[in-house]
Amino acid sequence: MINETLFINLIQAVVKSKLFILFFLITNFSYSCSYAKSKDESQKIQLGIDNLIANNFADIKNKKVALFTNFSGRNVDGILTAEILSKQKGFTLKYFFSPEHGFYGENHAGEKVENNEIFGIPIISLYGSLRRPPLNILRELDVVLIDIQDIGIRSYTFLSSVNYMLTACAEAGIKAIVLDRPNPIGGNTVDGNITEKGCETFMSLVPVPYIHGLTLGEISLMMNKEGWLKNAEGKAMKCDVSVIKMSNWKRYMRWEDCDLLWFPTSPQIPTPDAIRGAAMFGIFGELSIFSIGIGTSMPFQYLGTPAMKVNKVYENINKHNFFGTLIQVSHFKPFYGKFANTSCKGFIFKFPPSQNFAPYTTGIKIMLEVKKIHPELFIPEIVMESRRKMFEKVTGSNHLFNKIFSDATDEEILEVATQGLADFLIKREKYLLYPNE
C-alpha cells in the first residue's frame, strides 16, 4: 500500500501547483478534442440539413421557404429540421407540408390527416383532402425544402408524396431542394419487380423496384430526369431540383452503421428491423391470411397463423441460405390486427448485417415454402377482392398474385417478382451520388 503521509504530501503539492493543474487540463483537453476529431468527427455522417447549416443557409438566403417534413426530419443531433428553420433568420419560413401518418407519425396507414401547426407555422397535410400541394400556396414561395426519412420501400408513400411535390414545384415554377438522408436498408440492396405499366398508383407510382437502394436525393434526381414527374393531366414535367448531399455516407451502410438516432416514421416502423421485415412481408400482410406481427411489439418481424405447422415449414426454409435473415421458430400473440388475442405459431425474424440481403425475394421464397406445407392458404377464393387489389397496388403488378395463387413453379413466380430489375440496376448508375467505400 502507498504510504499515507507520502500520499497526503503529494496531493497538497499538486493542489498548490495551480498553474501545473491548469496546464495539465488544457493540454489534455486539447489532445482529447483533437484525438476525438481525428478518430470520430472527421468520419461522422453529416446529413443534408447539417450541410445546409454549415453553409449558413446560403441556398435559401432571403427566400420564401416551405419545408416538406415530419417527425423524422432531424439533424445529426436529433433536433427537428422544422425547429431549426423556425428559429433561423435570413429567410422567411411560411409553411410545413406533412405526408401520410402526419407530422408526428401517429396516424395509422390510410388514416386521413388534418392540417395543423407547429412552432407557429401552419402544417398543410398531403394525406387528407389533398395529395398534391396546392399551386396557389406554392406560388407564394421561392423554394421548397424536402427533409424526410424515407425507408427505401417503393410502396411507402413518402416517395409518391415527394414525386407530387416535385411535380407541383415544376408547375409553380419554383425550386426544390432535397436535404438528403440515408437509405436505412442500405444503398446496395436492390430487389423486386419494377412497377408494371398500368399499375401506377399512390403506392407504386414510379417504375423502380420494390427495394430501390437509393437515397431520397438520388431518386428525386432520377424521377426528374427520367420523366416520371407527371401532373394531374398526365403531362410530364421538369423540376428545378437539387440535392444537398450528406457527407461520409457510403452505399454499404445500413442504418446501424450511421451512428444516428432512429425516430419512428410511422406507427408500424418503430425500428430499422421493422423496415427490413416490411420489405419482406409487407406485401403479404395486405392479403390478411397471416399475421406479420402487426399488433405486437415487433411489427413485421413475426410470421404465423394459429394452426401453422412450424416444424415442417422450418425444415423447408432451412434448405435455403437467406443472407441477412435469421429465422427462429416462435409463438406470438397480437393484441390487435390479424388474429388479435390469439396465440400464433410461426417465426421471428432478425437481420444480421449482409450485403447480399434480398428482402423482397426472400419473403416470397419463404411464402413459397409455407405454400408447400399449407396449400389451403393459397386458394384465390379465400382472399377478399379488396385485399387482392391492395396486394396488386403495393406490388405494382397485375401478375404476381395470379402466379403465387396458382400451380406456377417457383422459378416462374420469381421471374415475375424480379421483372425489370436488371435494366433498373443499369439505369440507376448515373444517379448515384455516393461511393461504396
C-alpha positions as CSV (number, residue, x, y, z in Angstrom):
1,M,0.0,0.0,0.0
2,I,1.1,3.6,-0.6
3,N,2.5,5.4,2.4
4,E,-0.4,7.6,3.8
5,T,1.9,10.5,4.7
6,L,3.6,10.4,1.3
7,F,0.2,10.4,-0.5
8,I,-1.2,13.4,1.5
9,N,2.0,15.4,0.8
10,L,1.7,14.6,-2.9
11,I,-1.9,15.8,-3.0
12,Q,-1.0,19.0,-1.2
13,A,1.8,19.7,-3.6
14,V,-0.5,19.2,-6.6
15,V,-3.2,21.5,-5.1
16,K,-0.6,24.3,-4.5
17,S,0.7,24.0,-8.1
18,K,-2.4,25.6,-9.7
19,L,-0.5,26.5,-12.8
20,F,0.6,23.0,-13.3
21,I,-3.0,21.8,-13.0
22,L,-4.3,24.4,-15.4
23,F,-1.6,23.4,-17.9
24,F,-2.3,19.8,-17.5
25,L,-6.1,20.3,-18.0
26,I,-5.6,22.5,-21.1
27,T,-3.1,20.2,-22.8
28,N,-5.1,17.1,-22.1
29,F,-8.4,18.7,-23.1
30,S,-6.8,19.9,-26.3
31,Y,-5.3,16.5,-27.0
32,S,-8.6,14.7,-26.3
33,C,-10.5,17.0,-28.6
34,S,-8.0,16.6,-31.5
35,Y,-7.9,12.9,-30.9
36,A,-11.7,12.6,-30.9
37,K,-11.9,14.8,-34.0
38,S,-9.4,12.8,-35.9
39,K,-10.8,9.5,-34.7
40,D,-14.6,10.2,-34.9
41,E,-15.8,13.6,-36.1
42,S,-14.0,13.6,-39.4
43,Q,-15.8,10.4,-40.4
44,K,-19.1,11.2,-38.8
45,I,-22.1,11.4,-41.2
46,Q,-23.4,14.9,-41.8
47,L,-26.9,14.9,-43.2
48,G,-28.2,17.3,-45.8
49,I,-29.7,19.6,-43.1
50,D,-26.3,19.7,-41.4
51,N,-24.6,20.8,-44.6
52,L,-27.2,23.4,-45.2
53,I,-26.5,24.8,-41.7
54,A,-22.7,24.6,-42.3
55,N,-23.2,26.7,-45.4
56,N,-25.0,29.3,-43.3
57,F,-28.3,28.6,-45.2
58,A,-26.9,30.2,-48.3
59,D,-29.2,28.1,-50.6
60,I,-32.3,29.8,-49.1
61,K,-31.0,33.2,-48.1
62,N,-33.6,35.9,-48.5
63,K,-36.1,33.3,-49.9
64,K,-39.7,32.5,-49.0
65,V,-39.5,28.9,-48.0
66,A,-41.7,25.8,-47.2
67,L,-40.5,22.5,-45.7
68,F,-41.9,19.1,-46.6
69,T,-41.1,17.0,-43.5
70,N,-42.3,15.1,-40.4
71,F,-41.0,14.0,-37.1
72,S,-38.2,12.0,-38.8
73,G,-36.6,15.1,-40.4
74,R,-33.7,15.9,-38.0
75,N,-30.1,16.8,-37.9
76,V,-27.3,14.5,-36.6
77,D,-28.0,15.7,-33.0
78,G,-31.7,14.7,-33.3
79,I,-33.0,18.2,-33.5
80,L,-36.1,18.7,-35.7
81,T,-35.3,20.4,-39.0
82,A,-38.6,22.2,-38.6
83,E,-37.4,23.6,-35.3
84,I,-34.0,24.6,-36.7
85,L,-35.6,26.5,-39.6
86,S,-38.3,28.1,-37.4
87,K,-35.6,29.7,-35.2
88,Q,-33.3,30.9,-38.0
89,K,-33.3,34.3,-39.6
90,G,-32.3,35.3,-43.1
91,F,-35.2,33.7,-44.9
92,T,-39.0,33.5,-44.4
93,L,-40.4,30.1,-43.4
94,K,-44.0,30.2,-44.4
95,Y,-45.4,26.6,-44.4
96,F,-44.7,23.0,-43.5
97,F,-46.1,20.1,-45.5
98,S,-46.6,16.7,-44.0
99,P,-47.1,13.2,-45.6
100,E,-49.1,10.1,-44.7
101,H,-49.1,9.4,-40.9
102,G,-49.0,13.1,-40.1
103,F,-46.2,15.3,-38.8
104,Y,-45.8,13.2,-35.6
105,G,-46.2,9.8,-37.4
106,E,-49.1,8.9,-35.1
107,N,-51.8,8.1,-37.7
108,H,-52.1,4.6,-38.9
109,A,-51.8,3.6,-42.6
110,G,-54.6,5.1,-44.7
111,E,-55.9,7.4,-42.0
112,K,-56.8,10.9,-43.1
113,V,-54.5,13.5,-41.6
114,E,-55.8,17.0,-40.8
115,N,-53.9,20.3,-41.1
116,N,-52.2,21.5,-38.0
117,E,-49.4,23.9,-36.9
118,I,-46.1,23.7,-35.0
119,F,-43.7,26.5,-33.9
120,G,-46.4,28.9,-35.1
121,I,-46.1,27.7,-38.7
122,P,-49.1,26.1,-40.4
123,I,-48.7,22.4,-41.4
124,I,-50.5,21.5,-44.6
125,S,-51.4,17.8,-44.8
126,L,-50.7,16.0,-48.0
127,Y,-52.7,13.0,-46.8
128,G,-56.0,14.5,-46.1
129,S,-58.3,16.3,-48.5
130,L,-55.1,16.9,-50.6
131,R,-52.5,14.6,-52.0
132,R,-50.9,17.2,-54.3
133,P,-49.6,20.5,-52.9
134,P,-51.9,23.4,-53.8
135,L,-50.4,25.6,-56.6
136,N,-51.7,28.8,-55.1
137,I,-49.7,28.2,-52.0
138,L,-46.6,27.1,-53.8
139,R,-46.7,30.3,-55.9
140,E,-46.2,32.3,-52.7
141,L,-42.8,30.6,-52.4
142,D,-39.3,30.7,-53.9
143,V,-38.2,27.2,-52.7
144,V,-39.4,24.0,-51.1
145,L,-37.0,22.1,-48.9
146,I,-37.6,18.4,-48.6
147,D,-36.2,16.7,-45.4
148,I,-38.0,13.4,-44.6
149,Q,-36.7,10.0,-43.7
150,D,-37.8,7.6,-46.4
151,I,-37.4,3.8,-45.7
152,G,-36.3,2.6,-49.1
153,I,-39.5,0.7,-49.9
154,R,-41.5,1.8,-53.0
155,S,-44.9,1.3,-51.6
156,Y,-44.2,3.5,-48.6
157,T,-46.0,6.6,-49.7
158,F,-43.4,9.2,-48.8
159,L,-41.8,8.6,-52.2
160,S,-45.0,9.3,-54.0
161,S,-45.6,12.5,-52.0
162,V,-42.1,13.7,-52.9
163,N,-42.9,12.9,-56.6
164,Y,-46.1,15.0,-56.3
165,M,-44.2,17.8,-54.5
166,L,-41.5,18.0,-57.3
167,T,-44.2,18.0,-59.9
168,A,-46.1,20.8,-58.2
169,C,-42.9,22.8,-57.8
170,A,-42.3,22.4,-61.6
171,E,-45.8,23.6,-62.3
172,A,-45.4,26.6,-59.9
173,G,-42.0,27.4,-61.4
174,I,-40.2,27.3,-58.1
175,K,-37.1,25.4,-56.9
176,A,-37.0,22.2,-54.8
177,I,-34.0,21.2,-52.7
178,V,-33.7,17.8,-51.2
179,L,-31.8,17.6,-47.9
180,D,-30.5,14.1,-48.3
181,R,-30.7,11.3,-45.7
182,P,-29.5,7.7,-45.6
183,N,-31.5,4.8,-47.1
184,P,-31.8,2.7,-43.9
185,I,-31.8,-0.6,-45.7
186,G,-28.5,0.5,-47.4
187,G,-27.6,1.7,-50.9
188,N,-26.6,-1.7,-52.3
189,T,-29.8,-3.6,-51.6
190,V,-31.9,-3.5,-54.7
191,D,-34.7,-6.2,-55.1
192,G,-38.1,-6.8,-56.6
193,N,-40.0,-6.1,-59.7
194,I,-40.5,-2.6,-61.1
195,T,-44.0,-1.2,-61.3
196,E,-45.8,-2.6,-64.3
197,K,-47.3,-0.2,-66.9
198,G,-50.9,0.4,-65.9
199,C,-50.3,-0.4,-62.3
200,E,-49.2,3.1,-61.2
201,T,-51.0,4.1,-58.0
202,F,-50.0,6.2,-55.0
203,M,-48.3,3.1,-53.6
204,S,-46.4,2.2,-56.7
205,L,-46.1,5.5,-58.6
206,V,-42.8,5.1,-60.4
207,P,-41.1,2.3,-62.2
208,V,-38.4,1.4,-59.6
209,P,-38.0,-2.0,-57.8
210,Y,-39.9,-2.6,-54.6
211,I,-36.5,-2.1,-52.8
212,H,-34.7,0.6,-54.9
213,G,-31.4,1.1,-52.9
214,L,-31.5,4.9,-53.5
215,T,-31.5,7.9,-51.2
216,L,-34.3,10.3,-51.5
217,G,-32.0,12.8,-53.2
218,E,-30.9,10.2,-55.7
219,I,-34.4,9.0,-56.6
220,S,-35.6,12.6,-56.8
221,L,-33.0,13.3,-59.5
222,M,-33.9,10.1,-61.2
223,M,-37.7,10.9,-61.2
224,N,-37.0,14.3,-62.7
225,K,-34.6,13.2,-65.4
226,E,-36.5,10.1,-66.5
227,G,-39.7,12.0,-67.0
228,W,-41.6,10.4,-64.0
229,L,-43.0,13.7,-62.8
230,K,-46.5,14.0,-64.2
231,N,-49.2,16.5,-63.3
232,A,-52.8,15.6,-62.8
233,E,-53.4,15.6,-66.5
234,G,-50.6,13.1,-67.1
235,K,-48.2,15.7,-68.7
236,A,-44.5,15.1,-67.9
237,M,-42.9,18.0,-66.0
238,K,-39.3,19.0,-65.3
239,C,-38.4,20.5,-61.9
240,D,-35.5,22.8,-60.9
241,V,-34.4,20.3,-58.2
242,S,-31.0,20.0,-56.5
243,V,-29.7,17.9,-53.6
244,I,-27.7,19.0,-50.6
245,K,-25.7,15.8,-50.2
246,M,-24.7,14.0,-47.0
247,S,-21.0,13.8,-46.0
248,N,-19.4,10.4,-45.2
249,W,-22.3,8.2,-46.1
250,K,-21.3,5.2,-48.1
251,R,-23.6,2.8,-50.1
252,Y,-22.8,-0.2,-48.0
253,M,-24.1,1.4,-44.8
254,R,-27.2,0.2,-43.1
255,W,-28.9,2.4,-40.5
256,E,-26.8,0.9,-37.7
257,D,-23.6,2.0,-39.4
258,C,-24.7,5.6,-39.4
259,D,-24.5,6.5,-35.7
260,L,-27.8,8.3,-35.9
261,L,-30.9,8.1,-33.7
262,W,-33.9,6.4,-35.2
263,F,-37.3,8.1,-34.8
264,P,-40.3,6.1,-36.0
265,T,-41.5,7.2,-39.4
266,S,-45.0,5.7,-38.8
267,P,-46.7,3.6,-36.1
268,Q,-45.6,0.2,-37.5
269,I,-42.0,1.3,-38.2
270,P,-40.5,1.7,-34.7
271,T,-37.1,0.3,-35.6
272,P,-34.9,-0.3,-38.6
273,D,-35.5,-4.1,-38.3
274,A,-39.2,-3.3,-38.8
275,I,-38.2,-1.8,-42.1
276,R,-36.4,-5.0,-43.2
277,G,-39.4,-7.1,-42.1
278,A,-41.8,-4.8,-44.0
279,A,-39.5,-5.2,-47.1
280,M,-40.0,-9.0,-46.8
281,F,-43.6,-9.4,-45.7
282,G,-45.4,-6.1,-46.0
283,I,-47.0,-7.2,-49.3
284,F,-48.4,-10.4,-47.7
285,G,-49.9,-8.5,-44.8
286,E,-52.2,-7.0,-47.4
287,L,-53.8,-10.4,-48.0
288,S,-54.9,-10.8,-44.4
289,I,-54.1,-14.5,-44.4
290,F,-51.2,-14.4,-42.0
291,S,-50.2,-12.3,-39.0
292,I,-47.0,-10.5,-39.8
293,G,-46.6,-9.1,-36.3
294,I,-48.8,-6.1,-36.6
295,G,-50.3,-5.7,-33.1
296,T,-47.1,-7.0,-31.4
297,S,-44.1,-5.2,-30.0
298,M,-42.2,-6.3,-33.1
299,P,-44.3,-5.4,-36.2
300,F,-43.2,-7.1,-39.4
301,Q,-40.8,-9.4,-37.5
302,Y,-43.2,-12.2,-36.9
303,L,-45.0,-14.5,-39.4
304,G,-47.6,-17.1,-38.5
305,T,-51.1,-18.4,-38.0
306,P,-52.8,-20.2,-35.1
307,A,-52.5,-23.5,-36.9
308,M,-49.2,-23.3,-38.8
309,K,-47.1,-26.5,-38.9
310,V,-44.0,-24.6,-38.0
311,N,-41.6,-27.6,-37.7
312,K,-42.4,-28.8,-41.2
313,V,-42.2,-25.2,-42.7
314,Y,-39.0,-24.6,-40.8
315,E,-37.5,-27.8,-42.3
316,N,-38.3,-26.5,-45.8
317,I,-36.9,-23.0,-45.1
318,N,-33.6,-24.4,-43.7
319,K,-32.9,-25.7,-47.2
320,H,-32.2,-22.2,-48.3
321,N,-29.5,-19.7,-47.3
322,F,-31.3,-16.4,-46.8
323,F,-28.4,-14.0,-46.4
324,G,-29.1,-11.3,-43.8
325,T,-32.1,-13.1,-42.3
326,L,-32.1,-15.1,-39.1
327,I,-35.2,-17.2,-38.7
328,Q,-36.3,-18.8,-35.5
329,V,-39.4,-20.8,-34.6
330,S,-41.6,-18.8,-32.2
331,H,-45.1,-18.3,-30.8
332,F,-46.6,-14.8,-30.5
333,K,-50.0,-13.2,-29.7
334,P,-51.0,-10.0,-31.4
335,F,-53.0,-7.7,-29.2
336,Y,-54.8,-6.2,-32.3
337,G,-54.9,-6.7,-36.0
338,K,-55.0,-10.1,-37.7
339,F,-55.6,-13.0,-35.1
340,A,-55.9,-10.4,-32.3
341,N,-55.6,-12.0,-28.8
342,T,-54.9,-15.4,-30.4
343,S,-51.7,-17.4,-30.0
344,C,-50.0,-17.9,-33.3
345,K,-47.4,-20.4,-34.3
346,G,-44.7,-19.2,-36.6
347,F,-41.4,-17.5,-36.8
348,I,-39.5,-14.5,-35.6
349,F,-37.0,-12.7,-37.9
350,K,-33.8,-10.8,-37.0
351,F,-31.5,-9.3,-39.5
352,P,-27.7,-9.6,-39.1
353,P,-25.6,-7.4,-41.5
354,S,-25.2,-8.7,-45.0
355,Q,-24.5,-7.0,-48.4
356,N,-26.4,-10.0,-50.0
357,F,-29.7,-9.2,-48.3
358,A,-32.6,-9.6,-50.7
359,P,-35.7,-8.9,-48.6
360,Y,-38.4,-8.9,-51.3
361,T,-37.5,-12.2,-53.0
362,T,-36.6,-13.7,-49.6
363,G,-40.1,-13.0,-48.4
364,I,-41.6,-14.6,-51.5
365,K,-39.3,-17.7,-51.2
366,I,-40.4,-18.1,-47.6
367,M,-44.0,-17.9,-48.6
368,L,-43.5,-20.5,-51.3
369,E,-42.1,-22.9,-48.6
370,V,-45.2,-22.1,-46.5
371,K,-47.4,-22.9,-49.5
372,K,-45.9,-26.3,-49.9
373,I,-47.0,-27.2,-46.4
374,H,-50.2,-25.2,-46.3
375,P,-51.6,-25.1,-49.8
376,E,-55.1,-24.4,-48.3
377,L,-53.9,-20.8,-47.6
378,F,-53.1,-20.1,-51.2
379,I,-56.5,-20.7,-52.7
380,P,-57.5,-17.5,-54.6
381,E,-61.1,-17.6,-53.4
382,I,-60.2,-17.2,-49.8
383,V,-58.7,-13.7,-50.5
384,M,-61.2,-10.9,-50.5
385,E,-61.3,-8.9,-53.7
386,S,-60.4,-5.7,-51.9
387,R,-57.3,-7.4,-50.4
388,R,-56.3,-8.7,-53.7
389,K,-56.5,-5.3,-55.2
390,M,-54.4,-3.8,-52.4
391,F,-51.8,-6.6,-53.0
392,E,-51.6,-5.6,-56.6
393,K,-51.2,-1.9,-55.7
394,V,-48.3,-2.5,-53.3
395,T,-46.5,-5.0,-55.6
396,G,-47.1,-2.8,-58.6
397,S,-48.1,-6.0,-60.5
398,N,-51.2,-7.5,-62.0
399,H,-49.5,-10.8,-62.4
400,L,-47.7,-11.7,-59.2
401,F,-50.9,-12.6,-57.3
402,N,-52.1,-14.9,-60.0
403,K,-48.7,-16.6,-60.2
404,I,-48.4,-17.2,-56.4
405,F,-52.0,-18.4,-56.1
406,S,-51.7,-20.9,-58.9
407,D,-49.6,-24.0,-59.8
408,A,-46.9,-21.9,-61.3
409,T,-43.3,-23.1,-60.5
410,D,-41.1,-21.2,-58.0
411,E,-38.9,-20.1,-60.9
412,E,-41.9,-18.7,-62.8
413,I,-43.0,-16.8,-59.7
414,L,-39.6,-15.4,-59.0
415,E,-39.2,-14.3,-62.7
416,V,-42.3,-12.1,-62.2
417,A,-41.0,-10.9,-58.8
418,T,-37.8,-9.6,-60.3
419,Q,-39.1,-8.3,-63.7
420,G,-37.2,-5.2,-64.8
421,L,-34.7,-5.4,-62.0
422,A,-31.6,-6.0,-64.3
423,D,-32.4,-3.0,-66.5
424,F,-33.0,-0.8,-63.5
425,L,-29.6,-1.6,-62.0
426,I,-28.0,-0.3,-65.2
427,K,-30.3,2.8,-65.4
428,R,-29.7,3.9,-61.8
429,E,-25.9,4.0,-62.1
430,K,-25.9,7.6,-63.4
431,Y,-27.9,8.9,-60.5
432,L,-25.7,7.5,-57.7
433,L,-24.3,10.4,-55.5
434,Y,-22.3,8.3,-53.0
435,P,-19.5,5.8,-53.2
436,N,-19.5,2.3,-51.9
437,E,-16.3,2.7,-49.9
